[in-house]
Every structure is written in structure tokens, then in C-alpha cells.
């Protein structure tokens, strides 16, 4: 945990440069729009098709359109956010030696990479939506067990998808999707404790961001998480190179 705190301190230092924070806030707003814009499109589309009618069919069409458009919009926007953050991070860390342009990422590759990156948050979202739905149908006495079950399943999801934690980092470096998955899985071996510490380090910030309707998330939490993430990933890659040198 102390290492993660040190990484957060380094990330805060880097974010004192206004251009870094402003660049991430701009793309963060784009990411938020990629979630809510499909909702407006789905609502208008269902109104055009069904008028003021209500029912399960209308709801099903709405959620199908909203879900599909959200995935198609948010997946590339998420990779764009990571790439922008990585470029700002490299520019701040490496100075003049930082790459002026990142390796190209085609539309299909961005979409696939974004979908893989979305696996964890989507699964967590489904867990808590399911817990909320069960809570509405259950007795009050079952609320606490349901919360514990949701938290337990969330921890299990985080552990099972932990091997993909470094996947966006390798995508930003220009690796192929297959190579990024393999490199991420290799890099995360024996590092799940650090991965858990990273997640817990931002739990308070995320909860506070929810209370501010996402405003704090865009202005502070997301930029801080992204820069800390890249510092963490760089340390992992550096440790791997050191281990490889020792083996040789």
C-alpha cells in the first residue's frame, strides 16, 4: 500500500501542470457523453417507433438500443482516453524524448481493445444492478446479506479479470490485442496484491465522485487514477526487465 501511496503522490505532482489535467478532463467529458448520448438516442428512437406506448417490448427495445450504442461509443472513447493520458504522461516524464505521436490504433482495434477494457466495469455494474433488483423483491432483513454477496462477487470479478489490468497500457504502447493480453497476463503474475492495493487506494475518491454526480470524477479522480496507473505499469515493466536481465 505504501508503494501505491508513493505513486499517487508522484501522479499528483505530474498533474500540477494544468495542461495535463485539462487534456484529461476534456477527454473525460467525451467519455461521459459517450455514455449518456446513446441514452438520448435510444429514448428518441423508441418514441418515434412506439409513440407514447408503454410495456415490456418498449423497454426491451430501449435497453437493447441504449446498450448497443453505449458499447459502440464508449469502447473507442475509453481507449482514446487511455491513449491521451499515456501521451500526456510520457510527455511529462520523458520531456523532449517523449514520442510526439503514439502508434496508430485502427477503428476495429480500438473497438476490440475498448470492449476488453470494459469487461471489468460492465461485470461490476451488472452485479450491483442484479443485487438492487433482488433487494427490491426481497425482505428488508435480506438487504445486508445481499450487499455482502454483491461485494463478494465484485471481489471475485476483480480477481478473475485482474490479468487484463495492464492491457490498456500495452495497447497504448502500440502492441497488438493478442500481444497486449499475453503481456498483461505475464506482468500481473504475483502482483495481485499491488493490484488490490491500487483499487482500494481510490475507493474513497470513487465514492466521493458518485456523491458529486461525477463532477469530481472528471476533474480529479480520473486523471489521478490514470497517471497512477501508468506509473504502476512502468514499474511492472521495469521489474520484468530487471528479472529478465538476472535470468540472462
GUKE-367319 format. One line per 10 residues: number of its first residue (from 1); their letters; for each residue y, z, x of N, C-alpha, C. Coordinates in nm, 3 decimals. Last residue first. Example, Ala and Ser with C-alpha at 12.3 -4.5 7.8 and 13.67 -1.06 7.14 Angstrom:
2) sa) -0.225/0.708/1.285/-0.106/0.714/1.367/0.003/0.787/1.290; -0.569/0.780/1.319/-0.450/0.780/1.230/-0.330/0.780/1.320
end
This chain:
248) xxxxxxxxxx) -1.387/-1.748/1.933/-1.399/-1.852/2.036/-1.404/-1.793/2.175; -1.333/-1.511/1.805/-1.470/-1.565/1.800/-1.492/-1.672/1.906; -1.061/-1.489/1.852/-1.150/-1.388/1.910/-1.295/-1.440/1.914; -0.964/-1.701/1.701/-0.944/-1.702/1.846/-1.037/-1.604/1.915; -1.032/-1.614/1.445/-1.095/-1.736/1.497/-1.081/-1.742/1.650; -0.859/-1.393/1.424/-1.004/-1.373/1.420/-1.078/-1.493/1.478; -0.613/-1.528/1.428/-0.645/-1.431/1.534/-0.796/-1.408/1.540; -0.633/-1.676/1.194/-0.623/-1.746/1.322/-0.656/-1.655/1.438; -0.637/-1.465/1.008/-0.751/-1.555/1.020/-0.750/-1.628/1.153; -0.383/-1.355/1.043/-0.501/-1.273/1.075/-0.624/-1.361/1.094
238) xxxxxxxxxx) -0.228/-1.571/0.949/-0.215/-1.525/1.088/-0.334/-1.442/1.131; -0.310/-1.576/0.684/-0.337/-1.692/0.769/-0.328/-1.654/0.916; -0.207/-1.324/0.606/-0.350/-1.354/0.594/-0.388/-1.469/0.686; 0.067/-1.360/0.647/-0.006/-1.257/0.724/-0.155/-1.284/0.722; 0.119/-1.556/0.458/0.138/-1.586/0.600/0.064/-1.486/0.688; 0.072/-1.409/0.225/-0.014/-1.523/0.258/-0.002/-1.561/0.406; 0.284/-1.221/0.237/0.144/-1.177/0.235/0.051/-1.289/0.280; 0.499/-1.396/0.218/0.486/-1.311/0.336/0.342/-1.262/0.349; 0.447/-1.498/-0.036/0.439/-1.587/0.080/0.432/-1.510/0.211; 0.482/-1.263/-0.192/0.356/-1.337/-0.194/0.342/-1.426/-0.071
228) xxxxxxxxxx) 0.748/-1.204/-0.152/0.648/-1.110/-0.102/0.512/-1.178/-0.093; 0.855/-1.424/-0.288/0.878/-1.410/-0.144/0.779/-1.313/-0.081; 0.759/-1.369/-0.550/0.725/-1.493/-0.482/0.744/-1.481/-0.331; 0.867/-1.118/-0.618/0.722/-1.137/-0.615/0.683/-1.260/-0.533; 1.142/-1.180/-0.612/1.086/-1.080/-0.520/0.935/-1.094/-0.507; 1.167/-1.373/-0.820/1.199/-1.407/-0.680/1.138/-1.309/-0.580; 1.072/-1.201/-1.039/1.001/-1.323/-0.998/1.037/-1.366/-0.857; 1.266/-0.988/-1.049/1.123/-0.963/-1.029/1.050/-1.086/-0.975; 1.538/-1.101/-1.083/1.495/-1.018/-0.970/1.344/-1.017/-0.946; 1.590/-1.288/-1.285/1.695/-1.256/-1.188/1.643/-1.182/-1.066
218) xxxxxxxxxx) 1.356/-1.308/-1.439/1.412/-1.427/-1.377/1.507/-1.391/-1.264; 1.316/-1.038/-1.515/1.208/-1.115/-1.453/1.264/-1.234/-1.377; 1.546/-0.967/-1.648/1.522/-0.909/-1.516/1.412/-0.984/-1.441; 1.492/-1.118/-1.883/1.612/-1.143/-1.801/1.593/-1.090/-1.659; 1.279/-1.049/-2.045/1.257/-1.150/-1.940/1.376/-1.177/-1.852; 1.361/-0.843/-2.210/1.336/-0.975/-2.269/1.327/-1.085/-2.162; 1.356/-0.602/-2.087/1.484/-0.674/-2.083/1.469/-0.816/-2.134; 1.095/-0.522/-2.104/1.192/-0.447/-2.185/1.328/-0.517/-2.188; 0.981/-0.686/-1.913/0.948/-0.708/-2.054/1.048/-0.639/-2.146; 1.077/-0.566/-1.682/1.124/-0.701/-1.717/1.094/-0.734/-1.862
208) xxxxxxxxxx) 0.929/-0.333/-1.678/1.074/-0.323/-1.699/1.132/-0.457/-1.740; 0.680/-0.446/-1.621/0.700/-0.373/-1.747/0.848/-0.360/-1.781; 0.739/-0.550/-1.365/0.698/-0.640/-1.474/0.719/-0.572/-1.608; 0.798/-0.319/-1.217/0.900/-0.423/-1.233/0.867/-0.515/-1.351; 0.548/-0.189/-1.227/0.666/-0.128/-1.286/0.776/-0.229/-1.312; 0.387/-0.375/-1.084/0.357/-0.340/-1.223/0.479/-0.281/-1.293; 0.406/-0.437/-0.822/0.505/-0.499/-0.911/0.482/-0.464/-1.058; 0.201/-0.304/-0.698/0.336/-0.283/-0.646/0.443/-0.338/-0.739; -0.033/-0.397/-0.808/0.018/-0.267/-0.854/0.162/-0.245/-0.811; -0.061/-0.637/-0.663/-0.046/-0.640/-0.808/0.015/-0.509/-0.860
198) xxxxxxxxxx) -0.091/-0.538/-0.401/0.019/-0.630/-0.433/0.045/-0.629/-0.584; -0.326/-0.393/-0.425/-0.202/-0.322/-0.393/-0.080/-0.409/-0.425; -0.509/-0.599/-0.471/-0.483/-0.500/-0.576/-0.354/-0.424/-0.552; -0.490/-0.720/-0.218/-0.458/-0.797/-0.339/-0.427/-0.703/-0.455; -0.589/-0.520/-0.058/-0.449/-0.562/-0.041/-0.400/-0.640/-0.163; -0.851/-0.524/-0.157/-0.772/-0.402/-0.165/-0.623/-0.432/-0.151; -0.945/-0.775/-0.095/-0.920/-0.744/-0.236/-0.840/-0.614/-0.252; -1.023/-0.876/0.144/-0.880/-0.845/0.127/-0.846/-0.810/-0.018; -1.274/-0.977/0.191/-1.245/-0.843/0.244/-1.096/-0.806/0.231; -1.154/-1.301/0.143/-1.270/-1.218/0.178/-1.224/-1.087/0.243
188) xxxxxxxxxx) -0.941/-1.466/0.112/-0.943/-1.343/0.032/-1.065/-1.256/0.060; -0.986/-1.691/0.268/-0.880/-1.598/0.307/-0.885/-1.465/0.234; -1.186/-1.820/0.125/-1.215/-1.770/0.259/-1.112/-1.665/0.300; -1.047/-1.888/-0.107/-1.166/-1.803/-0.117/-1.200/-1.741/0.018; -0.850/-2.054/0.007/-0.812/-1.932/-0.062/-0.930/-1.835/-0.072; -1.005/-2.264/0.105/-0.926/-2.184/0.199/-0.884/-2.052/0.136; -1.113/-2.365/-0.137/-1.201/-2.315/-0.031/-1.126/-2.224/0.065; -0.876/-2.440/-0.271/-0.968/-2.343/-0.331/-1.056/-2.280/-0.224; -0.773/-2.630/-0.091/-0.695/-2.510/-0.122/-0.783/-2.401/-0.184; -0.966/-2.829/-0.100/-0.946/-2.757/0.025/-0.869/-2.627/0.001
178) xxxxxxxxxx) -0.931/-2.916/-0.367/-1.059/-2.863/-0.321/-1.045/-2.780/-0.196; -0.661/-3.003/-0.358/-0.703/-2.898/-0.451/-0.833/-2.833/-0.404; -0.530/-3.036/-0.020/-0.587/-3.090/-0.144/-0.633/-2.974/-0.232; -0.225/-2.895/0.115/-0.370/-2.909/0.111/-0.414/-2.971/-0.022; 0.045/-2.843/0.136/0.003/-2.982/0.134/-0.147/-3.003/0.133; 0.146/-2.594/0.102/0.136/-2.642/0.240/0.083/-2.785/0.250; 0.114/-2.556/-0.167/0.250/-2.574/-0.116/0.249/-2.627/0.028; -0.160/-2.508/-0.167/-0.109/-2.627/-0.234/0.032/-2.659/-0.182; -0.165/-2.260/-0.044/-0.221/-2.375/0.028/-0.180/-2.507/-0.036; -0.041/-2.109/-0.246/0.014/-2.112/-0.110/-0.036/-2.234/-0.034
168) xxxxxxxxxx) -0.210/-2.128/-0.469/-0.079/-2.193/-0.471/-0.016/-2.206/-0.333; -0.442/-1.974/-0.359/-0.449/-2.117/-0.392/-0.311/-2.184/-0.398; -0.462/-1.707/-0.321/-0.388/-1.783/-0.219/-0.384/-1.932/-0.248; -0.621/-1.636/-0.544/-0.488/-1.577/-0.525/-0.403/-1.658/-0.428; -0.876/-1.701/-0.608/-0.775/-1.806/-0.623/-0.634/-1.758/-0.590; -1.022/-1.472/-0.594/-1.044/-1.570/-0.487/-0.944/-1.685/-0.494; -0.967/-1.331/-0.827/-0.894/-1.297/-0.705/-0.910/-1.401/-0.594; -1.100/-1.351/-1.060/-1.015/-1.466/-1.025/-0.938/-1.442/-0.895; -1.235/-1.107/-1.073/-1.313/-1.231/-1.074/-1.230/-1.352/-1.031; -1.018/-0.925/-1.076/-1.115/-0.923/-0.966/-1.192/-1.054/-0.957
158) xxxxxxxxxx) -0.889/-0.987/-1.313/-0.815/-0.995/-1.186/-0.910/-1.001/-1.068; -1.097/-0.931/-1.494/-1.044/-1.068/-1.483/-0.972/-1.085/-1.350; -1.117/-0.653/-1.456/-1.232/-0.740/-1.426/-1.187/-0.885/-1.408; -0.868/-0.574/-1.549/-0.903/-0.548/-1.409/-1.019/-0.637/-1.367; -0.903/-0.650/-1.817/-0.797/-0.711/-1.736/-0.826/-0.693/-1.587; -1.104/-0.478/-1.900/-1.132/-0.622/-1.896/-1.029/-0.695/-1.811; -0.956/-0.237/-1.879/-1.078/-0.256/-1.800/-1.112/-0.404/-1.788; -0.754/-0.280/-2.068/-0.718/-0.259/-1.927/-0.839/-0.285/-1.838; -0.910/-0.300/-2.299/-0.825/-0.413/-2.259/-0.787/-0.401/-2.112; -1.024/-0.043/-2.304/-1.110/-0.161/-2.291/-1.030/-0.282/-2.244
148) xxxxxxxxxx) -0.795/0.112/-2.345/-0.875/0.130/-2.224/-0.966/0.010/-2.199; -0.721/0.013/-2.597/-0.630/-0.001/-2.482/-0.707/0.012/-2.352; -0.941/0.094/-2.748/-0.911/-0.048/-2.735/-0.818/-0.075/-2.617; -0.923/0.376/-2.734/-1.036/0.306/-2.672/-1.011/0.156/-2.652; -0.670/0.397/-2.881/-0.681/0.438/-2.740/-0.802/0.374/-2.672; -0.738/0.299/-3.141/-0.633/0.237/-3.060/-0.649/0.269/-2.912; -0.912/0.428/-3.306/-0.971/0.332/-3.212/-0.867/0.269/-3.120; -0.764/0.578/-3.476/-0.839/0.650/-3.374/-0.899/0.556/-3.270; -0.671/0.394/-3.663/-0.578/0.443/-3.561/-0.653/0.511/-3.446; -0.914/0.131/-3.717/-0.855/0.261/-3.748/-0.765/0.306/-3.633
138) xxxxxxxxxx) -0.841/-0.225/-3.702/-0.917/-0.103/-3.674/-0.842/0.021/-3.722; -0.696/-0.452/-3.712/-0.807/-0.442/-3.807/-0.882/-0.310/-3.795; -0.516/-0.422/-3.509/-0.464/-0.438/-3.645/-0.573/-0.419/-3.750; -0.685/-0.421/-3.289/-0.615/-0.298/-3.325/-0.561/-0.305/-3.468; -0.765/-0.685/-3.274/-0.864/-0.584/-3.311/-0.797/-0.455/-3.355; -0.521/-0.796/-3.192/-0.581/-0.838/-3.319/-0.685/-0.737/-3.366; -0.490/-0.669/-2.945/-0.391/-0.647/-3.050/-0.448/-0.683/-3.187; -0.708/-0.776/-2.805/-0.701/-0.631/-2.827/-0.603/-0.597/-2.940; -0.634/-1.047/-2.803/-0.756/-1.004/-2.871/-0.755/-0.855/-2.901; -0.405/-1.025/-2.648/-0.393/-1.077/-2.784/-0.515/-1.036/-2.865
128) xxxxxxxxxx) -0.520/-0.935/-2.410/-0.431/-0.845/-2.483/-0.404/-0.895/-2.625; -0.680/-1.160/-2.342/-0.738/-1.026/-2.352/-0.650/-0.935/-2.438; -0.496/-1.368/-2.326/-0.597/-1.370/-2.431/-0.662/-1.233/-2.452; -0.353/-1.285/-2.098/-0.283/-1.299/-2.227/-0.384/-1.295/-2.342; -0.552/-1.309/-1.905/-0.494/-1.177/-1.935/-0.422/-1.178/-2.069; -0.591/-1.587/-1.914/-0.701/-1.497/-1.949/-0.649/-1.357/-1.983; -0.338/-1.669/-1.824/-0.385/-1.709/-1.957/-0.498/-1.617/-2.003; -0.318/-1.564/-1.561/-0.229/-1.515/-1.668/-0.275/-1.551/-1.809; -0.550/-1.709/-1.441/-0.538/-1.563/-1.446/-0.444/-1.516/-1.557; -0.495/-1.987/-1.474/-0.618/-1.926/-1.524/-0.601/-1.776/-1.543
118) xxxxxxxxxx) -0.280/-2.109/-1.358/-0.257/-2.044/-1.487/-0.380/-1.969/-1.539; -0.380/-2.235/-1.138/-0.293/-2.120/-1.115/-0.273/-2.040/-1.244; -0.513/-2.444/-1.260/-0.592/-2.344/-1.187/-0.510/-2.218/-1.162; -0.290/-2.581/-1.362/-0.391/-2.529/-1.454/-0.476/-2.421/-1.386; -0.160/-2.656/-1.125/-0.095/-2.565/-1.218/-0.194/-2.501/-1.314; -0.346/-2.836/-1.019/-0.313/-2.714/-0.944/-0.248/-2.611/-1.036; -0.333/-3.034/-1.218/-0.460/-2.964/-1.191/-0.434/-2.832/-1.119; -0.059/-3.105/-1.195/-0.114/-3.060/-1.322/-0.242/-2.980/-1.300; -0.038/-3.189/-0.931/0.043/-3.076/-0.977/-0.014/-3.017/-1.106; -0.211/-3.409/-0.943/-0.245/-3.297/-0.856/-0.166/-3.172/-0.896
108) xxxxxxxxxx) -0.070/-3.574/-1.118/-0.204/-3.527/-1.154/-0.243/-3.406/-1.072; 0.170/-3.615/-0.970/0.173/-3.555/-1.103/0.037/-3.497/-1.141; 0.149/-3.522/-0.617/0.149/-3.613/-0.730/0.141/-3.541/-0.864; 0.343/-3.398/-0.380/0.242/-3.348/-0.474/0.249/-3.435/-0.599; 0.422/-3.429/-0.031/0.428/-3.475/-0.170/0.314/-3.417/-0.253; 0.529/-3.156/0.175/0.435/-3.266/0.146/0.435/-3.301/-0.002; 0.887/-3.088/0.166/0.748/-3.046/0.160/0.658/-3.166/0.138; 1.148/-3.149/0.390/1.081/-3.194/0.269/0.936/-3.147/0.274; 1.220/-3.012/0.615/1.325/-3.047/0.519/1.266/-3.089/0.385; 1.051/-2.733/0.754/1.044/-2.871/0.704/1.153/-2.898/0.602
98) xxxxxxxxxx) 1.224/-2.539/1.003/1.159/-2.548/0.873/1.157/-2.693/0.825; 1.372/-2.517/1.229/1.239/-2.576/1.245/1.164/-2.588/1.113; 1.600/-2.381/1.159/1.611/-2.525/1.183/1.476/-2.594/1.195; 1.423/-2.127/0.992/1.553/-2.182/1.029/1.550/-2.333/1.047; 1.200/-1.985/0.918/1.190/-2.071/1.036/1.321/-2.135/1.077; 1.286/-1.829/0.693/1.207/-1.770/0.801/1.213/-1.852/0.929; 1.435/-1.994/0.525/1.490/-1.865/0.566/1.417/-1.810/0.688; 1.261/-2.207/0.496/1.395/-2.232/0.549/1.457/-2.103/0.599; 1.042/-2.081/0.375/1.027/-2.140/0.508/1.163/-2.163/0.574; 1.165/-2.009/0.131/1.107/-1.907/0.220/1.095/-1.960/0.362
88) xxxxxxxxxx) 1.228/-2.254/0.021/1.334/-2.159/0.050/1.287/-2.051/0.148; 0.965/-2.357/-0.004/1.063/-2.426/0.080/1.178/-2.333/0.117; 0.854/-2.171/-0.182/0.797/-2.185/-0.048/0.896/-2.253/0.046; 1.007/-2.213/-0.411/1.010/-2.083/-0.345/0.959/-2.093/-0.202; 0.929/-2.476/-0.469/1.069/-2.446/-0.441/1.083/-2.314/-0.366; 0.657/-2.433/-0.513/0.699/-2.522/-0.405/0.846/-2.497/-0.368; 0.661/-2.260/-0.737/0.598/-2.217/-0.612/0.649/-2.302/-0.495; 0.789/-2.432/-0.924/0.847/-2.302/-0.887/0.791/-2.253/-0.754; 0.603/-2.639/-0.939/0.739/-2.668/-0.892/0.808/-2.540/-0.847; 0.394/-2.498/-1.056/0.377/-2.547/-0.919/0.513/-2.583/-0.858
78) xxxxxxxxxx) 0.515/-2.455/-1.306/0.474/-2.342/-1.224/0.457/-2.383/-1.078; 0.547/-2.713/-1.404/0.667/-2.632/-1.378/0.634/-2.513/-1.289; 0.278/-2.796/-1.444/0.359/-2.857/-1.337/0.483/-2.775/-1.302; 0.219/-2.593/-1.654/0.139/-2.609/-1.531/0.219/-2.678/-1.420; 0.397/-2.624/-1.869/0.409/-2.507/-1.782/0.333/-2.524/-1.651; 0.327/-2.865/-2.000/0.462/-2.846/-1.946/0.467/-2.735/-1.841; 0.060/-2.838/-2.071/0.103/-2.960/-2.003/0.241/-2.945/-1.940; 0.067/-2.587/-2.201/-0.014/-2.605/-2.081/0.035/-2.726/-2.001; 0.235/-2.652/-2.418/0.273/-2.546/-2.324/0.197/-2.560/-2.193; 0.090/-2.847/-2.555/0.217/-2.883/-2.491/0.260/-2.779/-2.387
68) xxxxxxxxxx) -0.130/-2.687/-2.643/-0.149/-2.805/-2.560/-0.023/-2.844/-2.485; -0.004/-2.483/-2.795/-0.086/-2.451/-2.679/-0.101/-2.569/-2.585; 0.127/-2.636/-2.997/0.203/-2.548/-2.907/0.123/-2.517/-2.780; -0.092/-2.764/-3.118/0.016/-2.843/-3.057/0.093/-2.758/-2.956; -0.237/-2.536/-3.201/-0.301/-2.639/-3.119/-0.195/-2.722/-3.045; -0.057/-2.397/-3.361/-0.103/-2.335/-3.237/-0.171/-2.435/-3.145; -0.021/-2.593/-3.570/0.093/-2.540/-3.493/0.045/-2.484/-3.359; -0.280/-2.625/-3.670/-0.210/-2.740/-3.609/-0.096/-2.691/-3.520; -0.322/-2.364/-3.767/-0.410/-2.419/-3.665/-0.344/-2.536/-3.593; -0.123/-2.340/-3.964/-0.121/-2.251/-3.847/-0.205/-2.307/-3.733
58) xxxxxxxxxx) -0.215/-2.536/-4.141/-0.082/-2.547/-4.081/-0.074/-2.463/-3.954; -0.463/-2.425/-4.211/-0.457/-2.556/-4.148/-0.323/-2.576/-4.076; -0.398/-2.185/-4.339/-0.468/-2.181/-4.210/-0.460/-2.314/-4.137; -0.060/-2.210/-4.476/-0.205/-2.199/-4.483/-0.267/-2.202/-4.344; 0.210/-2.381/-4.644/0.156/-2.275/-4.559/0.004/-2.273/-4.574; 0.472/-2.629/-4.664/0.338/-2.578/-4.697/0.295/-2.471/-4.597; 0.703/-2.758/-4.625/0.711/-2.612/-4.635/0.576/-2.551/-4.673; 0.568/-3.017/-4.429/0.681/-2.970/-4.508/0.687/-2.818/-4.508; 0.373/-3.119/-4.266/0.330/-3.040/-4.381/0.444/-2.993/-4.471; 0.514/-3.280/-4.076/0.384/-3.322/-4.131/0.353/-3.251/-4.263
48) xxxxxxxxxx) 0.749/-3.143/-4.018/0.756/-3.284/-4.056/0.627/-3.327/-4.126; 0.647/-2.893/-3.947/0.736/-2.904/-4.063/0.745/-3.048/-4.113; 0.507/-2.959/-3.717/0.430/-2.911/-3.833/0.516/-2.916/-3.960; 0.726/-3.028/-3.556/0.623/-3.126/-3.588/0.543/-3.085/-3.710; 0.870/-2.791/-3.530/0.932/-2.906/-3.598/0.828/-3.009/-3.640; 0.678/-2.636/-3.392/0.729/-2.593/-3.521/0.791/-2.709/-3.599; 0.642/-2.788/-3.156/0.528/-2.766/-3.247/0.575/-2.724/-3.385; 0.901/-2.767/-3.047/0.845/-2.900/-3.081/0.731/-2.885/-3.181; 0.918/-2.492/-3.007/1.012/-2.558/-3.098/0.959/-2.693/-3.142; 0.711/-2.462/-2.820/0.706/-2.389/-2.947/0.798/-2.454/-3.050
38) xxxxxxxxxx) 0.796/-2.615/-2.600/0.681/-2.661/-2.681/0.668/-2.589/-2.814; 1.009/-2.436/-2.518/1.038/-2.568/-2.573/0.920/-2.625/-2.652; 0.890/-2.209/-2.405/0.949/-2.200/-2.538/0.982/-2.335/-2.600; 0.784/-2.291/-2.157/0.702/-2.212/-2.250/0.757/-2.219/-2.392; 0.981/-2.422/-2.026/0.854/-2.494/-2.040/0.758/-2.420/-2.133; 1.176/-2.227/-2.011/1.194/-2.335/-2.107/1.064/-2.410/-2.131; 1.068/-2.082/-1.796/1.080/-2.019/-1.927/1.096/-2.125/-2.037; 1.098/-2.274/-1.592/0.965/-2.227/-1.629/0.966/-2.162/-1.768; 1.375/-2.292/-1.577/1.298/-2.410/-1.616/1.158/-2.371/-1.662; 1.425/-2.038/-1.480/1.475/-2.073/-1.613/1.400/-2.195/-1.666
28) xxxxxxxxxx) 1.314/-2.071/-1.226/1.257/-1.974/-1.318/1.300/-1.999/-1.462; 1.488/-2.247/-1.108/1.354/-2.297/-1.142/1.284/-2.201/-1.237; 1.709/-2.069/-1.088/1.720/-2.198/-1.155/1.585/-2.251/-1.199; 1.609/-1.861/-0.934/1.650/-1.833/-1.071/1.657/-1.963/-1.151; 1.573/-1.988/-0.688/1.455/-1.942/-0.762/1.489/-1.913/-0.908; 1.838/-2.042/-0.614/1.741/-2.151/-0.623/1.619/-2.112/-0.705; 1.946/-1.783/-0.609/1.995/-1.879/-0.707/1.897/-1.995/-0.726; 1.807/-1.672/-0.391/1.789/-1.615/-0.525/1.833/-1.715/-0.632; 1.901/-1.845/-0.184/1.758/-1.825/-0.209/1.736/-1.776/-0.352; 2.176/-1.818/-0.192/2.119/-1.949/-0.221/1.970/-1.939/-0.250
18) xxxxxxxxxx) 2.226/-1.553/-0.112/2.241/-1.590/-0.252/2.176/-1.723/-0.286; 2.032/-1.348/0.074/2.104/-1.476/0.082/2.108/-1.535/-0.059; 1.867/-1.151/0.004/2.009/-1.118/0.007/2.095/-1.243/0.025; 1.608/-1.222/0.033/1.673/-1.259/-0.093/1.819/-1.218/-0.099; 1.535/-1.106/0.272/1.549/-1.251/0.267/1.625/-1.295/0.143; 1.519/-0.839/0.191/1.614/-0.878/0.295/1.640/-1.028/0.291; 1.310/-0.852/0.011/1.443/-0.816/-0.037/1.551/-0.856/0.063; 1.102/-0.911/0.191/1.139/-1.008/0.088/1.279/-0.979/0.032; 1.090/-0.674/0.338/1.125/-0.799/0.406/1.171/-0.905/0.306; 1.009/-0.503/0.132/1.137/-0.479/0.199/1.184/-0.604/0.272
8) xxxxxxxx) 0.760/-0.612/0.076/0.864/-0.614/-0.028/1.002/-0.593/0.034; 0.631/-0.549/0.316/0.650/-0.689/0.279/0.759/-0.703/0.173; 0.626/-0.271/0.295/0.700/-0.333/0.406/0.728/-0.480/0.376; 0.460/-0.248/0.074/0.597/-0.198/0.066/0.683/-0.259/0.176; 0.225/-0.351/0.185/0.289/-0.423/0.075/0.434/-0.378/0.059; 0.169/-0.147/0.369/0.194/-0.282/0.415/0.266/-0.365/0.309; 0.120/0.069/0.201/0.237/0.074/0.289/0.271/-0.064/0.343; -0.121/0.000/0.083/0.000/0.000/0.000/0.126/0.000/0.086
end
